Amino acid sequence: MASQVLAYTFVTGPSIKASGPSPFAGCLVGGTPSSTLYPEAEVEPFVAVNPTNSNNVIGVFQQDRWSDGGSRGLVTARSGDGGTTWARNFAAFSTCSGNPASNSYERASDPWVTFDPAGNAYQISLSVSGDEVLSSVLVAKSNNGGAGWSAPTTLIRDPDPLHFNDKESITADPTRSGYVYAVWDRGTFPSDQRNNRSFIGSHAFRGQPMFSRTIDGGLTWSTPVGMSNSNIFTIGNQIAVLPDGTLVDIFQKFQGSGVQPSPQAATESVMLSGDAGLTWSEPIDIALWFPESVSDPDSGAPVRTGNGLPDIAVNSSTGTIYAVWEDGRFSADGHADIAMSKSVDGGHKWSPPVKANQSPAGVQAFTPAVAVSADGTVGVSYYDFRNNTAAPGVPTDAWFVHSHDGGTTWAEQHVAGPFDIETAPVARGYFLGDYEGLATSGNDFLAFFVMTNSGNSANRTDVFSVRLSK
């Protein structure tokens, strides 16, 4: 007898604002002649739930976004009641947040946070000078649920304008006490014709995936090392840990400098490590990335999204790995949908991508996040424009799809919105973030995402949390 896939309905909780007034309003550093500052604009959030206390949730996000990269600082929102209420503080990742001015960390970007099995939290920052010539990766730790943060530890500092560190993330190992991993890409430019925005996949340089770890709960960190000897460019590195302790680093992979004839060819890929990051496999391709772009459906103006950056989640019982990303393969015009692929053999082989979003035909969907709950439900969050009309503005909504059969079928729920994306800060397009947050708490999901305050140019965006419960 064929097994029956049961239909589940999630209860969508209220949208709760996690951000607040900027703590950096009086800070005047970081500007350049070509920069525009968006005070009170929060973007690019991430979230984690304490495995020892599911009521303790920490979210991080950029505060006061600059038009040409980064923000005044990274703010932490912490909750002690599962996301019903939030308090805020910050680690000293930038000059505005208390880092010594002599370090020249005038901006901070790419926030990420993780909990270890003992309940300690670690957050990571890309900290840069205002002109983005200097770039560093910093880590801070909290042993009190995010109420306070240690002075940052510097994993790498590159004052050399021919290198640029980008898109870092941090993952605590649930199978090894005290082990935490940091990964990022380090762009290397062949001349002074550098391009700060390394994630465009230029063939003019190489983007080496970098790795550092602590095995003593953050007291010390290893010297960063390159993870691959291949001539590749990677972006969006993120580690997930399988139940057997295998590390899976996912990323978007471009060919390295000088590789022709397809300068835009890219794949979603992984590398594996069976020894806690000491050695790594060669890249294993998940799927070819079909380029897509997201644009304002009214004006055609660009909407900046993750643009192929992958997200990853693991079923902690079975070890099945799920990857999602924006992709243009499902439509004749190449508009963005959400692709999902999975691996049931530890990341060695991957299923053909399927479309996860349930947006109506022709509607762009973007910025996915994926998580797997305790009972094996796969959840994916994203935005789309399905409610747009001929009226001024572009109504945008946050959505959540869930699958109870490993991604074969999906059911959809509305999370929040609509809001007008045309109110968002402009950073090479209307910008909510290259990623958003999605975490699990038992069988619940917690979405952590940005919405605009439609029409409010003095306070363009805020970060919100929504709990989805069975």
C-alpha positions in Angstrom: 0.0 0.0 0.0 1.4 3.4 -1.0 2.1 5.7 1.9 -0.1 8.7 2.2 1.3 12.2 2.5 -0.6 14.0 5.2 -1.6 17.6 4.7 -0.5 19.8 7.6 -1.5 23.4 8.3 0.8 25.8 10.1 -0.6 28.6 12.3 1.1 31.8 11.3 1.7 34.0 14.3 1.8 37.8 14.3 4.6 39.8 12.8 6.7 41.1 15.7 9.2 43.8 15.2 12.6 42.8 16.4 14.5 46.0 15.4 14.3 49.4 17.0 15.7 52.9 16.8 19.3 53.0 15.6 21.9 53.0 18.4 24.4 54.6 16.0 22.4 57.8 15.1 25.2 60.1 16.3 28.0 58.3 14.5 29.4 60.2 11.6 32.1 58.0 10.2 32.1 55.7 7.1 30.9 58.0 4.4 32.6 58.6 1.0 31.8 61.2 -1.6 29.7 58.7 -3.6 27.9 57.1 -0.5 24.3 57.5 0.5 23.4 56.6 4.1 20.0 55.2 4.9 19.5 55.9 8.7 17.2 53.5 10.5 17.3 51.1 7.6 17.8 47.5 8.8 18.7 44.8 6.3 20.1 41.3 5.9 19.0 39.4 9.1 19.9 36.0 10.3 18.6 34.0 13.3 19.5 31.1 15.6 17.7 29.3 18.4 19.5 28.1 21.6 19.5 24.2 21.6 19.5 24.3 25.5 16.7 26.8 25.8 14.3 27.1 22.9 12.9 30.4 24.3 16.3 32.0 23.8 16.5 33.3 20.2 19.2 35.6 18.8 18.9 37.5 15.5 21.5 39.8 13.9 21.2 42.4 11.1 22.8 45.3 9.5 21.9 48.7 11.0 21.8 51.9 8.9 22.7 50.7 5.5 25.1 52.4 3.1 24.3 52.5 -0.6 27.7 51.2 -1.6 28.3 48.4 0.9 27.9 47.6 4.6 26.3 49.5 7.4 27.2 51.6 10.5 27.2 48.4 12.6 25.6 45.1 13.3 22.8 44.9 15.9 21.8 41.9 17.9 18.1 41.3 18.8 17.7 38.7 21.6 14.5 37.1 22.9 13.9 35.1 26.1 10.3 34.1 25.2 10.6 32.5 21.9 10.4 35.6 19.8 7.4 37.3 21.5 9.5 40.2 22.7 13.0 41.5 21.7 15.8 43.5 23.3 18.8 44.8 21.4 22.5 45.4 21.9 25.6 45.0 19.7 29.1 43.6 19.5 32.0 46.0 18.7 32.4 45.1 15.1 32.6 48.7 13.7 33.8 52.1 14.8 30.2 53.1 15.5 29.7 50.1 17.8 32.8 50.7 19.8 35.7 49.1 17.9 38.8 51.3 18.2 38.9 54.0 15.5 42.5 53.0 14.8 41.3 49.7 13.3 39.4 51.7 10.6 36.4 49.4 10.7 34.0 52.1 9.6 31.4 49.7 8.3 30.2 46.2 9.1 28.2 43.7 7.0 27.1 40.1 6.4 25.9 39.3 10.0 25.6 35.6 11.0 25.0 33.9 14.4 25.1 30.3 15.7 24.7 28.5 19.0 26.9 25.7 20.2 25.5 22.6 22.1 26.3 24.2 25.5 24.2 27.3 24.6 27.0 29.7 23.9 26.4 32.1 20.9 28.9 33.2 18.4 28.4 36.0 15.8 30.6 37.0 12.9 31.1 40.2 10.9 32.7 41.4 7.8 34.3 44.6 9.0 35.7 47.1 6.4 36.9 50.6 5.9 34.6 53.1 4.4 36.3 52.8 1.0 36.3 48.9 1.4 40.1 48.7 0.8 40.6 47.1 4.2 38.5 44.0 5.0 38.5 41.8 8.1 36.5 38.9 9.5 35.7 39.3 13.3 34.0 36.9 15.8 32.4 37.7 19.1 31.0 35.3 21.7 28.2 35.4 24.3 27.8 33.0 27.2 24.6 34.6 28.5 22.1 34.2 25.7 23.1 37.3 23.9 22.8 39.7 26.8 26.5 40.6 26.3 29.3 40.0 23.9 33.1 39.5 24.1 35.6 41.8 22.5 35.9 40.6 18.9 38.6 38.2 17.8 40.1 38.9 14.4 40.3 35.9 12.1 41.8 37.7 9.2 42.7 41.4 8.4 43.6 42.4 4.8 44.8 46.0 4.4 46.0 45.0 0.9 43.7 46.5 -1.7 44.4 43.4 -3.9 42.4 41.2 -1.6 38.9 41.4 -0.3 37.2 39.1 2.2 33.4 38.6 1.7 30.3 36.6 2.6 31.5 35.0 5.8 29.3 32.6 8.0 29.8 30.8 11.2 28.6 27.3 12.3 28.9 25.6 15.7 29.3 21.9 15.5 26.4 20.1 17.3 28.5 16.8 17.4 31.7 18.1 18.8 31.9 20.2 22.0 33.8 23.5 21.6 34.1 23.2 17.8 33.0 26.2 15.8 33.8 26.9 12.1 34.1 30.1 10.1 34.2 30.2 6.3 34.3 33.0 3.7 35.8 33.8 0.4 38.9 35.9 -0.2 39.0 37.6 -3.5 42.4 38.0 -5.1 42.8 40.7 -7.8 45.5 40.6 -10.4 46.1 44.3 -10.5 44.9 47.6 -9.1 41.8 47.2 -11.2 40.0 45.6 -8.3 36.2 45.3 -8.0 35.1 45.3 -4.3 31.9 43.5 -5.1 33.5 40.1 -5.5 30.2 38.1 -5.7 29.6 39.1 -9.3 31.7 36.1 -10.4 34.3 38.1 -12.4 36.9 36.0 -14.2 39.5 38.7 -13.5 40.4 37.1 -10.2 40.2 34.1 -7.9 37.9 33.8 -4.9 39.5 31.2 -2.5 37.2 29.7 0.1 38.8 30.2 3.5 38.4 28.3 6.7 39.2 28.9 10.4 38.0 26.9 13.4 38.1 26.9 17.2 38.2 23.7 19.2 38.1 25.3 22.6 34.9 27.4 22.5 36.4 30.5 21.0 39.5 30.9 23.2 41.7 30.4 20.2 41.1 30.3 16.4 43.2 28.5 13.8 45.2 30.5 11.2 42.9 30.8 8.2 43.7 28.4 5.3 42.4 28.0 1.8 40.0 25.1 1.4 40.7 24.3 -2.3 43.6 24.3 -4.7 41.3 24.4 -7.7 41.2 27.6 -9.9 37.8 28.6 -8.8 35.8 31.5 -7.4 33.4 30.8 -4.6 30.8 32.9 -2.8 28.3 32.3 -0.1 30.2 29.6 1.8 28.2 28.1 4.6 28.9 24.9 6.7 26.3 22.4 7.8 27.1 19.4 10.0 25.7 16.0 9.4 24.7 13.7 12.3 27.9 11.6 11.8 30.1 14.8 12.1 30.8 15.3 8.4 31.1 18.9 7.4 29.3 20.1 4.3 30.4 23.5 2.9 28.0 24.8 0.3 28.7 27.7 -2.0 28.2 29.1 -5.5 31.1 28.3 -7.7 32.4 30.1 -10.7 35.5 29.2 -12.7 38.7 31.0 -11.8 40.6 33.6 -13.7 41.2 33.0 -17.4 38.8 30.0 -17.7 36.8 30.3 -20.9 34.5 30.1 -22.9 31.6 30.7 -20.5 32.5 33.5 -18.2 29.1 33.4 -16.4 28.9 29.6 -16.0 28.3 28.8 -12.3 27.2 25.8 -10.2 25.8 25.3 -6.8 28.4 23.1 -5.1 29.7 21.6 -1.9 32.9 20.3 -0.4 33.0 17.7 2.3 35.3 17.1 5.3 35.4 14.1 7.5 38.0 15.4 10.0 36.4 18.6 11.3 37.8 20.8 8.5 41.4 19.7 8.4 41.0 18.4 4.8 38.3 18.9 2.2 37.1 17.1 -0.9 37.3 18.6 -4.3 34.1 20.5 -5.2 31.0 18.4 -5.9 28.5 20.0 -8.1 24.8 20.1 -7.0 23.5 21.6 -10.2 24.3 24.2 -12.8 23.0 27.6 -11.9 20.6 29.1 -14.5 21.2 32.9 -14.2 18.2 35.0 -13.3 17.6 38.5 -12.2 14.9 40.2 -10.1 13.5 43.5 -11.1 10.7 45.9 -10.2 7.8 44.5 -12.2 6.6 48.1 -12.8 9.7 50.1 -13.6 12.2 47.4 -14.4 14.6 48.8 -11.8 16.9 46.2 -10.2 16.0 44.4 -7.0 19.1 43.2 -5.3 18.7 39.7 -3.9 20.9 36.7 -3.1 21.2 36.0 -6.9 22.1 32.3 -6.7 23.6 32.3 -3.2 22.6 28.9 -1.7 21.2 28.1 1.7 21.5 24.6 3.3 19.8 22.6 6.0 20.1 19.1 7.4 17.6 16.6 8.8 19.3 15.8 12.1 17.8 12.3 12.3 18.3 11.0 8.7 21.2 13.2 7.6 19.3 14.2 4.4 20.7 17.5 3.1 18.6 20.2 1.5 19.9 23.1 -0.6 17.9 26.0 -2.0 18.8 29.0 -4.3 17.3 31.4 -6.8 17.3 29.9 -10.3 15.9 30.8 -13.8 15.5 27.2 -15.1 11.8 26.9 -14.5 10.6 29.6 -16.8 11.1 30.5 -20.5 12.0 34.1 -19.6 14.5 33.1 -16.9 12.8 34.9 -14.1 13.7 33.9 -10.6 12.1 30.9 -8.9 13.3 28.9 -5.9 15.2 25.7 -6.7 15.6 22.9 -4.2 17.9 19.8 -4.4 18.6 17.2 -1.8 21.2 14.6 -1.0 20.6 11.3 0.9 24.2 10.0 0.7 26.1 12.7 2.7 26.5 15.2 -0.1 28.1 13.0 -2.8 25.1 12.9 -5.1 22.2 15.3 -5.5 18.7 15.1 -6.9 17.6 17.1 -9.9 16.4 20.6 -8.8 12.7 21.1 -8.3 10.7 24.3 -8.0 9.9 24.9 -4.3 8.0 28.2 -4.4 4.3 28.1 -5.2 4.2 31.6 -6.8 1.8 32.0 -9.7 3.2 31.5 -13.2 5.4 34.5 -14.3 5.8 35.9 -10.7 9.4 36.4 -9.5 10.3 34.7 -6.2 13.6 35.5 -4.4 15.8 35.3 -1.4 15.1 31.7 -0.1 16.0 30.2 3.3 15.6 26.6 4.3 15.3 24.7 7.6 14.3 21.3 8.8 12.2 20.8 11.9 12.5 18.1 14.5 9.9 15.9 12.8 11.6 16.2 9.4 9.4 18.9 7.9 11.3 20.9 5.3 10.4 24.6 5.3 11.4 27.3 2.8 10.8 31.0 3.1 11.0 33.6 0.3 9.5 36.8 -1.1 7.4 37.3 -4.2 5.4 40.0 -6.1 2.2 38.1 -6.8 0.0 40.9 -5.3 1.4 43.6 -7.5 -1.2 45.8 -9.3 -1.2 48.7 -11.7 -1.4 51.1 -8.7 1.8 52.9 -7.7 4.3 50.9 -5.6 5.1 47.2 -5.7 3.3 45.1 -3.0 5.7 42.4 -1.8 4.9 39.5 0.5 6.8 37.0 2.6 5.8 33.3 2.0 6.6 29.9 3.6 6.2 26.5 1.9 6.5 23.2 3.8 7.0 19.7 2.6 6.4 16.5 4.6 7.7 14.1 2.0 11.2 15.3 1.5 10.4 17.9 -1.1 8.1 16.0 -3.5 5.1 18.1 -2.6 4.7 21.5 -1.1 2.0 23.5 0.8 2.1 27.2 1.1 1.3 29.8 3.8 1.4 33.5 3.8 3.8 34.9 6.4 3.5 38.7 6.2 2.9 41.7 3.9 2.3 43.2 1.5 4.8 46.0 1.8 6.2 48.3 -0.9 9.7 47.2 -1.9 10.2 50.5 -3.6 10.7 52.0 -0.1 13.7 49.8 0.5 17.2 51.3 0.6 19.0 51.3 -2.8 22.3 49.4 -2.8 22.7 48.4 -6.5 19.0 47.8 -6.4 16.2 47.8 -3.9 17.8 45.9 -1.0 16.3 43.8 1.8 19.4 41.6 2.1 21.4 38.9 0.3 19.7 36.5 2.7 17.0 36.3 5.4 16.7 34.1 8.5 14.8 30.9 9.1 15.3 28.7 12.1 13.4 25.9 13.8 12.3 25.3 17.4 11.1 21.8 17.8 8.5 21.4 15.2 8.0 25.2 14.8 9.6 27.5 12.3 10.8 31.0 13.1 11.1 33.4 10.1 13.3 36.4 10.6 13.1 38.9 7.8 12.8 42.5 6.5 9.8 44.4 5.5 9.7 48.1 4.4 7.7 50.7 6.2 5.9 51.6 3.0 6.5 55.3 2.0 8.5 56.2 5.1 11.8 57.5 3.8 13.0 58.3 7.3 12.6 54.7 8.5 12.6 52.6 5.4 12.9 49.1 6.8 12.6 47.0 10.0 13.3 43.4 10.9 10.4 41.2 11.9 9.9 37.7 13.4 7.0 35.3 12.7 6.5 31.9 14.3 4.8 29.2 12.3 3.4 26.4 14.5 1.5 23.2 13.7 
